Amino acid sequence: MSLTGTISTNSTNSTQAILRDAFTQCRQTTLKQFAELDEAALCCQSHPEFSPAGWHLGHIGFTEELWLLRHLAGTSPMQPQFHRLYAADGLPKTERVKLPSFEDICDYLQRVRDEVFNYLEIAPLEKQKNLWWFILQHESQHSETVALVLQQQNLSALPFSKSGSNSRLEFDSVTVPGGEFEMGNDGVEAADNERPRHRRVVEEFEIDRYPVTCGQYRQFIEVGGYDNSQYWSDSGWCWIRENGISTPLYWTNDPEFDNYPVCGVSWYEANAYAKFVGKRLPTEAEWEKAARWNPQTGDSQVYPWGNDFPDASRCNHRLFNRGTTSVDAYPDGVSSVGCWDMLGNVWEWTTTIFDGYSGFEFFPYKGYSQDYFDGEHYVLRGGSWATRPWALRSAFRNWYYPHIRQIFAGFRLCNL
């Protein structure tokens, strides 16, 4: 059953049980990520764009307390001194390395969670459930950031799992007919930037059946693609020259992983490869239509395979494999138009600048999405192997600067 279908029930008790179970499952997965970390790893700022893993853990608890207890339940702050440390607009990232011990952070999270579950028993969920699902997805998103932060601390352990396929793939494209489809999401789980659901006209296009693989991308490297300015935008060329970039961040020459999606590429690299092969990145509307539109019914599904909630049989997510898998590993997850691997495995860059849809209204605060409508962030779609199922759907939008490649990102292409 889909997330939307699950929580559209009229039973408050049922909604309480669903939320309690989802919050519990999500937290268990979060804490597993910290099971073997020492204090140095907990407090290490491994990249200037990202806060230490331990800060994200504390921020998860702080945000849960702020919105569910202080805003909804009207409680007083448990730890007033945490506001400056864990608030998103508090300390600069470089000053977030002086953290409480892991045990103290976990104690804070548990005290917050105990009070949250107590309040859940009496909360007027019909009025509040959007915020409850926002908090669940907030933890999901920050926990994925924890995964990439920890990846930066040990780049020798590349994020490629051993559960792949070495079959010979047919790297063809599928044709998506032109016309209207419903884009976006008005479900209770929808982030503000997914709203409102609306009709969008997309002309007929051809999109690759699979994300670009390591085997395909190797050709770009071997012919000197990183040394040839004709493939690069002016800003992209300056970026690779100034930073000495010559391969994706998570790169391997091992042919065993040729069918795995290229991972750890910036938008600049994705766009350069597209030019190299005479193709282009999709718009986010094209990507979403290929992911969710069913030409037989004319409907937009929640997921590529339909409306059933993600599980381990349909896509690579939730840290199930601890890395990427081959692009043909999930036949049960193929979209209605024939695209594989559109959810999970790697995020996919689009050519669209991040902005709000017509009628956008921020929720629950301006800084979640609206502050990034600056004309400098590109939209990514699809999720990765580290994405939780509560933040995994065809309408979900991610966004980053074009030079960022620490995220678990790849891409697929459209024909010109």
Order of alpha helices (4+ residues) and beta strands (2+ residues): alpha-alpha-alpha-alpha-alpha-alpha-alpha-beta-beta-beta-beta-alpha-alpha-alpha-beta-alpha-beta-beta-beta-beta-beta-beta-beta
